[in-house]
């Protein structure tokens, strides 16, 4: 989605279940307006958060005109891919496009083999190999997606690239920096809330951002802070650079950590963190 829109809207991570909201990116063309909705991944949920994300995905799938299923070129087709293919065939008459991603990471023969494997996986409206990094066939993918859209008026003004509030985008950039910092240690136990964001009084060139990172246990808090605060400092520095690029101004980032015990399983805490029924 970031590559198609031409700017960073959704955070990225090598960890599954990174996306927690339905994020919209908008592609403007003379002949069409393509609204791409990046959803969490369908999965077998183990927590209340997982159940709510799954419900969000299924609700979103009933509202779109075409569905894109991304399958990396360099990974074997596994049970998860078969599960997703089966789930998407039950959505109704909505066309499903299989998108073979990351073609820049493998050779042509491997791409060809993956395309054949994907073709056997389901009854697709189209299959398109792409690379977000090199830009390979992104124009083709856009054309294919647009070809499945019904006639209609634009839903967003020209120039809008997303409808995500700035504070939510900032919170996601902070979470991305944390995910990069802690790697495999606690990716799903972190939530970020921006409590306040505003230009500093008397300073048009500086925005103050006050954010809270929530983890589930004291041991996780220690992991995020790191030895002598080194990891938290690195996370803050990386996040601040990304936020400054987003806002186009200097940023003072105040980053705090709080413990919200087992928040992924607690309905009240999920609502407080923005994950509603």
Buried (B, 14 or more C-beta within 10 A) or exposed (E): BBBBBEEBBBBBBEEEBBBBBBBBBBBBEEEBBBBBBBBBBBBEBEBBBBEBBBEBBBEBBEEBEBBBBBBBBBBEBEEBBEEBBEBBEEBEEBBBBBBBBBBBBBEEEEBEEBBEBBEEBBEBBBBBBBBBEEEBBBEEBBBBBBEBBEEEEEEBEEEBBBEBEBBBBBBBBBBBBBBBBBEEEBBBBBBBBBEEBEEEEEEEEEBBBBBBBBBBBEEBBEBBBBEEEEBBEBBBEBBBBBBBEBBEEEBEBEBEBEEBEEBBBBEEBBEBBEBEE
